[in-house]
């Protein structure tokens, strides 16, 4: 029987990540969160009261609820396959947090079960569907950096035990930097560069045990079961390769490093752990090629060609633009006549009235500088070309 009206959603797992899901799902007009379940029923009841969800209980209560059509699986990584399998057998569609499973065999079996039962199975992350990554994909497909050759990604810091009150599961089987944060980076790599042909990796762990830093159990030790520093070399079927670093072992905090190098330039992308991107997409081009492009454009417009000064070279070495959604690109008014800089790319040449008015105002000297240029020198263009990284 076909159902109509709002889609009923049930949660299994009421931990920290559920707050982010509930913040969004309780505001959408076409879905309704009808029950929250957890092995800690008191925590489930507290979460239900906070977000105005009418019922709570155990995970079994969620599966038995006839109003639940989709189960959101937010349990520990080691139990993802078990809980998702139970939900599918109960006739529910499933959305699960990453990873889909802790080994390939059980994950493949879960996909086969969903196909057999005619049910939907979705797995996080969905950040590649956001405006930042859709804009990046369209830029690469448009040839902005030529043919993609290599990619470099990095995520490194001290680890989640410095902020998470129950971080021990993030160092257990099915977690660690590879399974906890890695899915964002590898999903984005496949989204941009295509299927993976082969992988070579190495991993290590700096300590056998760690301590919780925050929360009521601060100071409590727990075992480290997985590698906490992982280096990965990935080769793609369509050509090209990527080098990725994922670490919970470095004092240096560096998240969201994601660069794709092509025959015509390098595109610097936003953090794949965010839906919108977090910062504008940037492009760095070979200095000589950019200068010659500027001269060619100047000759067409009748203006004096720039000299090969450090300032002109640095100014053309880095360009930025904000990520735009496909909807915004389709609904923007027609663009005014005029030339477009070859060092910029947009999914549509059309611009909104606000964007057009902002271009008419002369930017300040500081805003015209490359966003990554050093500001330590009072004349950064005279110091050295910017590092677009």
Buried (B, 14 or more C-beta within 10 A) or exposed (E): EEEEEBBBBBBBBBBEEBEEBBEEBBEEEEBBBBBBBBBEBEBBBBBBEEBEBEBBBBBEBBBBBEBBBBBBBBBBBBBBBBBBBBBBEBEBBBBBBBBBBBEEEBBEBBEEBBEEBEBEBBBBBEBBEBBBBBBBBBBBEEEBBEEBBBBBBBBBBBBBBEEBEBBBBBBBBBBBBBBBBBBBBBBBBBBBBBEBEEEEEEBEBBEEEBEBBEEEEEEEEBEBBBBBBBBBEBBBEEEBBBEBBBBBBBEEEEBBBBBBBBEBBBBBBBBBBBBBBBBBBBBBBEBEBBBBBBBEBEEEEEEEBBEEEEBBBBBBBBBBBBBBBEEBBEEBEEBEEEEEEBBEBBBBEBBEEEBBEEEEEEEEEEEEBBEBBEEEEEEBBEBEBBEBE
